[in-house]
């Protein structure tokens, strides 16, 4: 070996050792995570991005089958010029349609936009969650009235058709809790089911205002938890479950939190997918089950970070959530989940867009 090649290899050695170390660490973490991989995670087959919209950030896509046999989605969007923070002060909820869950979606209309001063949803409409219950299309969402988190409230618009017209609520479906309560700051990120017993169950995210305002670390502002509110009628009133919060990870330390829960009932059990906020990391999704909808299992991995499924360019400076999926929502057909809709930063316009996974039938996984 001549001197030049020797020096080149010597200079590269630390880099090669570092890469080998990172690869070994990644393999070790992958092996550890695989022991906690849910059957749900093994059923996922990537389809790709959808609703990439020039000039907009797209977030939180909620799908449903329509009476026309098409797939209807309701999603948040806001002007790209607002940056990622536009969700809190200028988001609207739009409607798009496709022939199948894996076909291109075409924008139909904006169905809920901020109504202006004097309305509880006057400055943003965000986090849509669509369900068909009691012959009605129920579009749950979060609105606020001051461009801040402390007026975030869950509301529900209803229609006889996914094309509308939509009847918007004059008041939120659920207000924040009393001062000092774990949920006195807001109600947000709804997930909604009709319980087999005929009741209406609303899962919601919240946190405590004092913990949010009196912080020492700007990256730790309150601990997000999930609560449950129950009604005997679709329109309410919704009363808080006495055992709230039903998901509380604050006692585990390291500011582990609960975020973006989606609940459904299948095979006699309640199931949930949500974003990981510290159980494994802040990049994965979580899968949980429950026999009664209030006491939940230890989380398993529901899905992984974006790098597990596809490659993309290095993260641009303006996208701080690059590389992870958020706001999971399911397409249910005949009571079975067939597609997982998520949102992720990046894509063609380097804003954010929907990402779709096909969900293989459960029996197929068990046989393989």
N, C-alpha and C positions, 0 to 999 in steps of 0.2 A: 504494500500500500504506500503511495507516495505521500509526501508531507501535506499537500493541499487537501486530498481526500480525507486524511486523518484529522486535520483541523476542522473540516466541514462536519464530519461525523461527531467529533467532540463537541462542537457547538450545538448540534442537534440533540445530543444525548439527553440533556435535562428536559427538553420539550417532549421527546419520545417517551421518557420515563413518566412525565406528567400525564401525557395522553393515556399511557397504559394504566396508570393509577386511576384516572377518572373512569376509564372503561371497566376496570375491575370493580370499582365502587358502584358504577351504574348497574353492572351485572348482579352484584350482591343485593343492591336495593331492589332490582327487578325480581330477583328470586324471593326476597322477603315479601314484596308486594303480592307476588303470585300466590303465596299461601293465604292471603286475605282477599283474593279475587273472587267476586261473586259469580254465580252462574250467569247472572244478567250480563256481566262484562264480557263473558265468553261468547255471547250471542250477537254481539255488535259487529256489523260489517259496514265500513265507511262507504258512503255514497258521494259526498262532496259538499262544497259550498253552494248556497242558494241565496237569492234575494240580494246579490251584490248590486248596490244601487249608487250610481255616480252622484256625488254631492251630498250623501247621507251616511250617517251611522245607522245600522240596523241592529236591533237588540230584542231579546226575549220573544221568540216566535212560538205561538201556541196553535197547534193544528187540530182540525176536526173534519170528519167526513160530512159532506152536505147531502141534502135530499136529491141533488142532481148527480150524485155519484162522483163528484169532484172533491178534491182536497182543498179546504179553505184554511188559510192561516191568518192570524191576527198578530201584529208585531209592532214593536216600538220603533220609531225612527225620528231623527232630528238632523238639522242641517250640519254638514261637516264643518262649516266655518265656526260653529260653536265649540268644537273640540269634544273630547270624550265627556267633559262635564256638562254637556248640553242635556243629558238625561234628566237632570234635576230641575231645569228651568224652561225647557222648550220642547219636550218630547210630545209626539202625537202617536195615536194608534191607527195603523193602516190595515187594510184588508187585501189579500192577494189570493189567487186561485190557480190550481194546476190540475191536469187530468189525473195524475198519480202523485204519490209522495216523492217520487224520484224524477218528476218532470219539471221543466222550468216553470216558475211561478210568475204570474202576470198581476201587476198592481191593478186593483179595482177602484179603491177610493180610500180616503181618510175618514174613519168612522167616529173617532173621538179626538178632538183637539182641545187645548186649553180654552176655557170659557171666559177668562178675564176676571177682573176684580169683582169681589162679592160672591164668588163661587168657591166651593171647597176644592174643586179641581181646576182652579183658574189659571195656574201657571205651568202645570205639566200633566200629562196623561201617560202612564208608563206601566210596565210589567203586566201585559194582558194575559188572561188565563180563561180560555173558552171551554164551556161545557154545555151539553144539551140535556136539560133536566125538566121533567113535567111538561114536555111539549114546547119548551122555550129555549132559545139560545141565550145563555147567560154569560156575559162578558165581564168577568171580574178584572179590576185594574187598580192601580195606585194613582192618586192625584195629590197635588199639594196646592197651597194658595199663596205662598210667600217665597217660592223658589228655594226653600230650605227643607231640611229633613224633618223638622219638628211639626210640620203640618201634613206630613204624608199620612194618607188615610186610604183604606180599602173601600171601594164602591162596586156596584154591579149594575150594568146596563143590560136591558133585555130586548129581545126581538123575536118575531115569529119565523124569521128567515135569516140565514147568514148574510144576506144582502141588505138586511134592515127592513124598515127604519128602526133605529135604536131609541128606546126610551131611557133617557139618562136620569140618574137619581139626583134629587135635590139635596140629599144628605148622604154622608158615608154609610156604608153597611156596618162598620164597626169603628167607634172612636178609640182614642188612646186610653189607657188605664188611668186610674186616679193618681194624683201626685205621690211620688215615692214608690210606686209599684214598679215591678221589673219592666213593664210595658207602657210606662207613662210618656214615652217620647213620640211614638207613632204606631200606626199599623200599616203593614206593607207586604209585598211578595206573597199574594194569596194563592192557596191551593184549596180546591172545593170539591166535595163529594156528597152524594146522597147516600146516607148510611143504609145498610140493609134493613134497619128497624124503621125507616121512613123519615128519620131526622136529617137535617141539613148541617153538615160539618164544614166549618171554615177554619183552615189552618193559616196562621199569619206570623210574620216576623216582627220583632220589636226589640227595644232595649231601654235602658233607664237614662233619663235626662241628666241627672246629677253625675253619673259615671261618664256620660258623654261630654259634659261641659268642664268637669274638673279633672282633667287628664294631665299626666306628666310626660307621657310619650305621645307625640302627635300621630304616630301610627297605631296607637291603641286608644280608641275613643268609644268606650262602652263595649259590652259583650252581647252580640246578637243571639237571641234564643227564639224558639218557636212555641206559640201558644195555640189554643183551640177555642173556638166559639161555636155554640150549638143553637139551632133554632128548630121550632116545630113547623114553621112555615117558610117557604122559599124567601119571602120578602122580609122575614124576621119577626120579632126582634132576635138578635143574636146575643146570647149570654155566655160569658166566659166560663170555661171548664174550671171547676174548683181545684183541680190538680195541676194547673198551669205553673210554669211552662212545661210542655210535654217533651221538649228537647232543650237540654241545658248542659253544655260542655264546659262551663266556666270553672267548675271544680277540678278539672284535669290540669289546670295551669297552662302556661304558655299562651294565654289568651285564645284558646281554641273556641271557635264560635260555630253557629248554625246559620246556613244561608241557602236561599233558592230551593226550598223544598217543594217537590211535586208528589202528591199522594194519590194512589188509586187502590181499588179493592178488586182482588183477583183470586180465584180459587179459595175463597173463604178467609183470606188474609189481607191485611192492609200492607201496602208496600210503598216505599218512598225512595226517590233518587234526589240527590241534592249536591251542591258544590262543597268540596272539602275546604275547610278553613282551619287546618292544623291537625286533624286526626292523623293523616299520613303526611300531607304537605298542603300547599295552597294551589296545586295544579290538577289534582284528580277530582273525580266525583265519588260520592258515597251511595251505597245501597243499604237500606234497612227494611226490616219486616216487623209486623206487630200482629198479635192475635186480637187486640181490642182497639187499636188505633190511638192509644194513649201511652202505652209502655212499649218502647222500641228496642230492637236488638242492637247488639254491638255493630257498628258500621263495618262494611266491607267495601272494597273498591268497586265502583259502578262503571267507571271509564277512566282512561288515563289522560295525560297531557297531549297536546296536538302532535308533538314529535313522535309519539308512539304510532301514529296513524299516517302522517304525511309530512313531507319536508316543505319548508318555506324559507324565504330570505331572512337574514338577520333582523332583529327587532329594531324598528325605527324609534327615535327618541320620544316621539309623541304618543306611543302606545305602551303604557306601563303594564297592561294586563295581557300582553302578547304571549302566546304559547299555552293558554289554558282555555277551557270551555266553561261557560256559565249559563245560568238560567235554563236548566233542563226541562223539557216539556215532551209529553208522549202523544203519539197518535194511537188511539185505541180503536180497534175494529172488532166488533162482536165481543167486546169485553177483554180483548187481548192486545197487549202493546205490540205494534208492528214496526214503528219507526220512532227514533229518538231525535228530537230537534233541540239543538243547542245554539249558542252564539259564541263567536270568537273574533277577536281583533285580527286585522290583517286582510288578506284577500286582494282582489284586483285593484281596489282604490286605496288600500292601506288605511281603511277606517275600521269597520266591523260588519259582519254579516252572519247569516244563518249557516249552520253546518248540520247535515243530515246523516244519520246512521240507520241502516236497516237492522231490525231485530229478528234473528232467526227464531223459528218456533222452538219452544222449550223442549219438546219431545226430541227434536232433531239433535239438540245439544247433548241430551242424556244418552242417546244412542251412539254418538260419535266418540 
